[in-house]
């Protein structure tokens, strides 16, 4: 197990304390501290006030018993280091460090997801990482606010003729799911019982193997977790054929209902509402890119070693072996090299697709938040070199919750795609960057653009959204509108985040003034 903090036992003398400390250090793995290496990837956007009385109460608590499941990028178990890492681990380490809490994280690799959830519900463990919300689970435990979002996906073998356009189409196929997931009751309502296959192993590998060998037609599984597993387990013959956008998954920490946990969860929620995890997401969602680079380098080295070994054998055999055997070895070498080359080409192609997906929002096909953050740093550095003005627009769809509540999430997705088309058509320069910032918010990063031109582009977007004439009957006016905040840096070095903060402040001012309008400011 891994202990986040070592405490000196109460009442132990100096010599006894040293002995106890040495015994505790001997009992721990050498890399126990490594579990919290990623806490540096999390930062606070604003201070969180915690009273001295609360801190003292938390610090007096015994170490939290934490169980986790390998669900990258939220939590990934490293067999070599025997530690967990991931977004959920980074955030948990950050908050517990802020509060002075200690915890022990047990691998427990021989237990299933259902086993570990049951341990929390029966108060045999304090926290489970990570878990999505369901009403049934909430009856027996405490959920925090979410720290990571994803969707379920339908996965099938490459080339298999499976047609899925929505949840109801699952009824036509043999469907595999992991037992105990929150999606299970909905699948059982749609798919006949004889076509549902439950998997309750300690890993999900058996589920994907069943798709590969034809035992089931499709698997329903978390999209982001599958993307990570696909490249680590070499599931290159499996494809995501449909993303269930109507079933978003928000992953949280799941606490037992032990005394004191309700107040601890409330403090966790205050931190979760005030943190920025973008650096952690970038670190752990791009882990597969570094894996590919290592994997391809290892394959290249293997090819060179194989070629050198075969060449040495061939030279040795030239003096004593018959021509027939020589030709047989040459043919074998050619076949082996051809096979390795094909594997490398497949990996390179998959890597290129992965790079595109890692920069793209899956719903609107605009740049995603991660790519926007990278381009903002790049363009701000360029502004510092050239002194040319840099503008940022933040566009927010007004009353978008009413659209989802009245017309459904599928219509809401159509509205977001329509607004994305307006932005794409309104911002025409190749140097400009349009991104989905999150939810119903979009950004337009405009290098070499002064305040007047930035305002003109904002007005063009504002008119374009109005011209869509999309109904939003429960608000006034009864159509879709947008509010836009504009900020332009013309002088000084306030920092890239100051540009975002000023644009966001202008958006807030537009909202406060009644929405459906543009507010702008100049920095410097």
C-alpha positions in Angstrom: 0.0 0.0 0.0 1.1 3.6 -0.3 1.0 6.1 2.6 0.8 9.8 1.6 2.2 10.9 5.0 4.1 9.2 7.9 2.9 10.2 11.4 5.0 9.8 14.6 3.1 7.4 17.0 1.8 9.2 20.1 3.7 8.5 23.3 6.8 7.0 21.7 10.2 8.1 23.0 13.1 9.3 20.9 14.7 5.9 20.4 11.3 4.2 20.1 10.2 6.8 17.6 13.3 6.2 15.4 12.8 2.4 15.6 9.1 2.8 14.7 9.9 5.2 11.8 12.6 2.8 10.5 10.2 -0.1 10.6 7.5 1.9 8.9 9.9 3.0 6.2 11.1 -0.6 5.7 7.5 -1.8 5.3 6.7 0.8 2.6 7.6 0.4 -1.1 10.6 2.4 -2.1 8.5 4.6 -4.4 5.6 5.3 -2.0 6.0 9.0 -2.4 5.7 8.7 -6.2 1.9 8.3 -5.9 1.6 12.1 -5.4 4.2 13.3 -7.9 1.4 14.7 -10.1 -0.2 17.1 -7.5 2.0 19.8 -9.1 -0.3 19.6 -12.2 -3.2 21.1 -10.2 -3.6 24.7 -9.3 -6.2 26.9 -7.5 -8.0 29.6 -9.5 -9.1 31.3 -6.3 -8.3 30.8 -2.6 -10.4 28.3 -0.6 -10.9 29.4 3.0 -10.8 26.5 5.6 -11.1 27.4 9.2 -8.3 26.4 11.7 -10.9 24.3 13.6 -11.8 22.3 10.5 -8.1 21.8 9.5 -7.4 20.5 13.0 -10.3 18.1 12.9 -9.2 16.8 9.5 -5.6 16.4 10.5 -6.7 14.4 13.6 -8.5 11.9 11.4 -6.8 8.5 10.9 -5.3 7.9 7.4 -8.1 7.6 4.8 -8.3 4.1 3.3 -8.4 4.6 -0.5 -9.3 2.0 -3.2 -8.9 2.7 -6.9 -9.5 1.0 -10.2 -7.2 1.3 -13.2 -9.3 3.6 -15.4 -6.9 5.8 -17.4 -6.6 8.8 -17.7 -8.3 9.2 -14.3 -6.3 6.5 -12.6 -3.7 4.2 -14.1 -1.9 1.4 -12.3 1.8 1.0 -13.1 2.8 -2.6 -12.6 6.5 -1.8 -12.6 6.3 1.0 -10.0 3.3 -0.4 -8.2 1.7 3.0 -8.0 -1.4 4.7 -9.3 -1.2 7.9 -11.3 -3.8 10.0 -13.3 -6.1 13.0 -13.1 -8.1 11.7 -10.2 -4.9 10.9 -8.2 -3.4 14.3 -8.9 -6.5 16.2 -7.7 -6.9 13.9 -4.6 -3.3 14.4 -3.6 -3.6 18.2 -4.1 -6.6 18.5 -1.9 -5.4 16.2 0.9 -2.1 18.0 0.9 -3.9 21.3 1.3 -6.0 20.0 4.2 -3.1 18.1 5.9 -4.9 14.7 5.5 -3.0 11.5 5.2 -4.1 8.4 3.3 -3.1 4.9 2.3 -3.8 3.7 -1.3 -4.1 -0.1 -1.6 -3.6 -1.7 -5.0 -5.9 -4.7 -4.3 -5.5 -5.9 -7.9 -7.5 -9.1 -7.2 -10.8 -7.3 -6.5 -13.4 -6.2 -9.1 -14.9 -2.8 -9.4 -18.1 -4.0 -7.7 -16.0 -5.5 -4.8 -14.3 -2.1 -4.2 -17.6 -0.1 -4.4 -19.1 -2.5 -1.9 -16.1 -2.0 0.5 -16.8 1.7 0.6 -20.6 1.2 1.0 -19.9 -1.3 3.9 -17.5 1.2 5.5 -14.5 -1.1 5.0 -12.8 1.6 2.9 -13.2 5.4 3.0 -12.8 6.5 -0.7 -13.1 5.0 -4.1 -11.4 6.6 -7.2 -13.0 7.2 -9.8 -16.8 6.7 -9.9 -19.7 8.2 -11.9 -22.8 9.2 -10.1 -26.0 7.2 -9.8 -29.0 7.6 -7.4 -28.6 4.0 -6.2 -24.9 4.5 -5.3 -25.7 7.9 -3.6 -28.1 6.1 -1.2 -25.1 4.2 0.3 -22.3 6.7 -0.1 -21.3 10.3 -0.5 -20.3 11.8 -3.9 -18.2 14.9 -4.4 -18.5 17.3 -7.3 -17.1 16.0 -10.6 -13.5 16.6 -11.7 -13.5 14.8 -15.1 -16.1 14.2 -17.8 -16.4 11.6 -20.6 -19.0 9.6 -22.5 -19.9 6.0 -23.0 -19.0 4.6 -26.5 -20.1 1.6 -28.5 -17.1 -0.5 -29.5 -17.0 -3.2 -32.3 -14.5 -5.2 -34.2 -13.0 -3.4 -37.2 -14.9 -4.2 -40.4 -17.9 -5.7 -38.7 -21.2 -4.5 -40.1 -22.8 -3.0 -37.0 -25.2 0.0 -37.3 -25.7 2.0 -34.1 -27.3 5.5 -34.3 -28.7 5.6 -30.8 -29.4 3.7 -27.6 -32.4 1.8 -29.0 -30.3 0.2 -31.7 -28.4 -1.8 -29.1 -31.4 -4.1 -28.8 -30.4 -5.7 -32.1 -27.0 -7.0 -30.9 -25.3 -9.0 -28.3 -24.0 -6.4 -25.9 -21.2 -6.7 -23.3 -20.8 -4.4 -20.3 -18.9 -4.4 -17.0 -21.1 -5.5 -14.2 -22.0 -2.8 -11.7 -21.5 0.2 -13.9 -24.2 3.0 -13.7 -25.2 2.3 -17.3 -26.3 -1.2 -16.5 -30.0 -0.6 -15.6 -30.5 1.4 -18.8 -29.0 -1.4 -20.9 -31.2 -3.9 -19.2 -34.3 -1.9 -20.1 -33.3 -1.7 -23.8 -31.6 -5.0 -24.6 -33.2 -8.4 -24.1 -31.7 -10.3 -21.2 -30.5 -13.2 -23.3 -28.4 -10.7 -25.4 -26.6 -9.0 -22.4 -23.3 -10.4 -21.3 -21.9 -9.2 -18.0 -18.2 -9.1 -17.2 -17.0 -9.0 -13.6 -13.2 -9.6 -13.9 -10.6 -7.4 -12.2 -9.8 -5.9 -15.5 -11.8 -5.1 -18.7 -9.6 -7.1 -21.0 -12.0 -10.0 -21.1 -14.8 -7.7 -22.3 -12.7 -6.5 -25.3 -11.4 -10.1 -26.0 -15.1 -11.2 -26.3 -15.6 -8.5 -29.0 -12.5 -9.7 -30.8 -13.5 -13.4 -30.9 -17.1 -12.8 -31.7 -18.7 -13.9 -28.4 -20.5 -10.5 -28.4 -21.2 -8.0 -31.1 -20.4 -4.8 -29.3 -19.1 -3.6 -25.9 -20.4 -0.4 -24.2 -17.5 1.2 -22.3 -16.1 4.6 -21.3 -14.7 6.2 -24.4 -11.6 7.8 -22.9 -10.6 4.8 -20.9 -10.9 2.6 -24.0 -8.7 5.0 -26.1 -6.0 4.6 -23.5 -6.4 0.8 -23.3 -6.5 0.4 -27.1 -2.9 1.6 -27.5 -1.5 0.0 -24.4 -3.1 -3.4 -25.0 -2.8 -3.2 -28.9 -6.5 -3.5 -29.5 -6.0 -2.2 -33.0 -8.7 -4.4 -34.5 -11.4 -2.6 -32.4 -13.0 0.7 -33.3 -15.4 3.2 -31.6 -18.4 3.1 -33.9 -20.7 5.4 -31.9 -20.4 7.9 -29.0 -23.4 8.1 -26.7 -23.5 11.8 -26.3 -26.8 11.6 -24.6 -25.1 9.8 -21.7 -22.3 12.0 -20.4 -20.3 10.6 -17.5 -19.0 12.9 -14.8 -16.4 11.2 -12.5 -16.2 12.0 -8.8 -14.8 10.8 -5.5 -17.0 8.3 -3.6 -16.8 8.5 0.2 -18.3 6.1 2.8 -20.9 7.5 5.1 -18.6 7.4 8.1 -18.8 10.2 10.7 -17.0 13.3 9.6 -17.1 12.4 5.9 -20.0 14.7 5.1 -18.1 17.8 6.3 -15.0 16.5 4.4 -17.0 16.1 1.2 -18.3 19.7 1.5 -14.7 21.0 1.8 -13.6 18.8 -1.2 -16.5 20.3 -3.2 -15.2 23.8 -2.4 -11.8 22.9 -3.7 -13.2 21.1 -6.8 -15.1 24.2 -7.7 -12.0 26.3 -7.5 -9.2 24.2 -9.2 -7.8 24.1 -12.7 -6.8 20.6 -13.8 -6.0 21.4 -17.4 -2.3 20.6 -16.9 -3.1 17.2 -15.3 -5.5 16.4 -18.2 -2.8 17.4 -20.7 -0.3 15.2 -18.9 -2.4 12.1 -18.6 -4.5 12.2 -21.8 -1.3 12.6 -23.8 0.4 9.6 -22.1 -0.3 7.4 -25.1 1.7 9.8 -27.4 4.9 9.1 -25.3 3.9 5.4 -25.2 3.8 5.4 -29.0 7.2 7.1 -29.3 8.8 4.5 -26.9 7.0 1.7 -28.6 8.1 2.6 -32.1 11.7 3.2 -30.9 11.7 -0.3 -29.3 10.4 -1.8 -32.5 13.1 0.0 -34.5 15.8 -1.3 -32.2 14.3 -4.8 -32.4 14.4 -4.6 -36.2 18.1 -3.6 -36.2 19.0 -6.4 -33.7 17.0 -9.0 -35.7 18.6 -7.9 -39.0 22.1 -7.9 -37.5 21.5 -11.3 -35.9 20.2 -12.9 -39.1 23.0 -11.3 -41.1 25.6 -12.8 -38.7 24.0 -16.2 -39.0 23.9 -16.0 -42.8 27.6 -15.1 -42.9 28.4 -18.1 -40.7 26.3 -20.4 -42.7 27.7 -19.4 -46.1 30.8 -21.5 -45.5 28.9 -24.7 -44.5 25.3 -24.7 -45.5 23.7 -25.6 -48.8 22.2 -23.0 -51.1 18.7 -24.2 -50.4 19.0 -23.5 -46.7 20.5 -20.1 -47.5 17.5 -19.2 -49.6 15.1 -20.4 -46.9 16.7 -18.1 -44.3 16.6 -15.1 -46.8 12.9 -15.7 -47.4 12.2 -15.9 -43.6 14.1 -12.6 -43.0 12.1 -10.8 -45.7 8.8 -12.0 -44.4 9.7 -11.0 -40.8 10.9 -7.5 -41.9 7.8 -7.0 -44.0 5.6 -7.9 -41.0 7.5 -5.5 -38.7 7.3 -2.8 -41.3 3.5 -3.2 -41.6 3.2 -3.0 -37.8 5.2 0.2 -37.7 3.1 1.8 -40.5 -0.1 0.9 -38.7 1.3 2.4 -35.5 2.4 5.6 -37.2 -1.1 6.0 -38.8 -2.8 5.4 -35.5 -0.5 8.0 -33.9 -1.4 10.6 -36.5 -5.1 10.0 -35.9 -4.6 10.2 -32.1 -2.8 13.5 -32.4 -5.8 15.0 -34.4 -8.3 13.6 -31.9 -6.3 14.9 -28.9 -6.6 18.5 -30.3 -10.3 18.3 -31.4 -13.6 18.6 -29.7 -15.6 15.5 -30.6 -19.0 17.2 -30.9 -18.2 20.4 -32.9 -14.9 19.4 -34.5 -13.4 22.7 -33.4 -10.2 22.8 -31.4 -10.7 21.6 -27.8 -9.7 23.4 -24.6 -6.3 21.7 -24.4 -5.3 22.9 -27.9 -6.6 26.4 -27.2 -4.4 26.6 -24.1 -1.4 25.6 -26.1 -2.2 28.1 -28.9 -2.8 30.9 -26.3 0.7 30.4 -24.9 2.2 30.3 -28.4 0.4 33.5 -29.6 1.1 35.4 -26.3 4.8 34.6 -26.8 4.5 35.9 -30.3 2.8 39.1 -29.0 5.7 39.6 -26.6 8.2 39.4 -29.5 6.4 41.5 -32.1 4.3 43.9 -30.0 1.3 43.4 -32.4 -2.1 43.5 -30.7 -3.7 40.2 -29.5 -7.4 39.8 -29.1 -9.6 37.1 -27.5 -13.4 36.6 -27.8 -15.3 34.4 -25.3 -18.7 33.5 -26.7 -21.4 32.0 -24.5 -24.8 30.7 -25.7 -27.5 32.4 -23.6 -30.0 30.3 -21.6 -28.6 27.1 -23.1 -29.8 25.0 -20.1 -33.3 25.9 -21.2 -32.6 24.4 -24.6 -31.5 21.1 -23.1 -34.4 21.0 -20.6 -37.1 21.9 -23.1 -35.9 20.2 -26.3 -33.5 17.5 -25.1 -29.7 17.1 -25.2 -29.7 15.8 -28.8 -31.2 19.1 -30.0 -28.8 21.0 -27.7 -25.9 19.2 -29.4 -27.4 20.3 -32.8 -27.5 23.9 -31.6 -23.9 23.8 -30.5 -22.8 22.5 -33.8 -24.8 25.2 -35.6 -23.1 27.9 -33.4 -19.7 26.3 -34.1 -20.4 26.7 -37.9 -21.2 30.4 -37.4 -17.8 30.9 -35.6 -16.0 28.9 -38.2 -17.5 31.0 -41.0 -17.0 34.3 -39.2 -13.3 33.8 -38.4 -11.6 33.3 -41.7 -7.9 33.8 -41.3 -5.7 30.7 -41.1 -3.8 32.3 -38.1 -7.0 32.7 -36.0 -8.0 29.9 -33.6 -11.6 28.9 -32.9 -12.2 26.5 -30.0 -14.9 25.0 -27.8 -13.8 26.2 -24.4 -16.3 24.0 -22.5 -20.0 23.3 -22.4 -21.7 26.1 -24.3 -18.7 28.5 -24.3 -16.4 29.1 -27.3 -13.3 31.1 -27.8 -11.8 33.0 -30.8 -8.1 33.8 -30.5 -7.1 36.6 -32.9 -3.4 37.4 -33.3 -2.4 40.8 -34.9 -6.0 42.0 -34.4 -6.8 45.4 -32.8 -9.8 46.3 -30.7 -11.9 47.7 -33.6 -11.4 44.6 -35.8 -12.0 42.3 -32.9 -15.3 44.1 -32.2 -16.3 43.8 -35.8 -15.7 40.0 -35.7 -17.7 39.8 -32.5 -20.6 41.6 -34.2 -20.4 39.3 -37.2 -20.7 36.3 -34.9 -23.5 37.9 -32.9 -25.5 38.5 -36.1 -24.7 35.0 -37.4 -26.1 33.4 -34.2 -29.3 35.5 -34.5 -29.7 34.6 -38.2 -29.8 30.9 -37.2 -33.3 31.8 -35.8 -33.2 28.7 -33.5 -36.1 28.6 -31.1 -35.7 28.8 -27.4 -39.3 29.3 -26.4 -39.0 29.5 -22.6 -36.9 32.8 -22.7 -37.3 36.3 -24.1 -36.6 36.8 -26.9 -37.8 33.2 -27.8 -34.8 32.3 -29.9 -31.2 31.4 -29.5 -28.8 34.3 -28.7 -25.2 34.7 -27.6 -23.3 37.0 -25.3 -19.7 37.9 -26.2 -16.8 39.2 -24.1 -13.9 40.8 -26.0 -10.4 41.7 -24.6 -7.4 43.2 -26.6 -3.8 43.5 -25.4 -2.0 46.4 -27.0 0.8 47.2 -24.5 2.6 45.7 -21.6 3.0 42.2 -20.3 0.0 41.3 -18.1 0.2 37.6 -18.9 -1.8 35.2 -21.1 -4.2 34.4 -18.2 -4.9 38.1 -17.7 -6.2 38.2 -21.3 -8.6 35.3 -20.6 -9.7 36.8 -17.3 -10.5 40.2 -18.9 -12.4 38.5 -21.7 -14.3 36.5 -19.2 -15.0 39.6 -17.1 -16.5 41.3 -20.2 -18.6 38.2 -20.9 -19.9 38.4 -17.3 -20.7 42.1 -17.8 -22.7 41.3 -20.9 -24.6 38.6 -19.0 -25.3 41.0 -16.1 -26.5 43.7 -18.6 -29.2 41.4 -19.9 -27.4 39.0 -22.3 -27.6 39.0 -26.1 -24.9 41.7 -26.3 -21.1 42.4 -26.7 -18.9 44.0 -24.1 -15.2 44.8 -24.8 -12.1 46.2 -23.1 -8.5 47.1 -24.0 -5.5 46.1 -21.9 -2.4 48.4 -21.8 
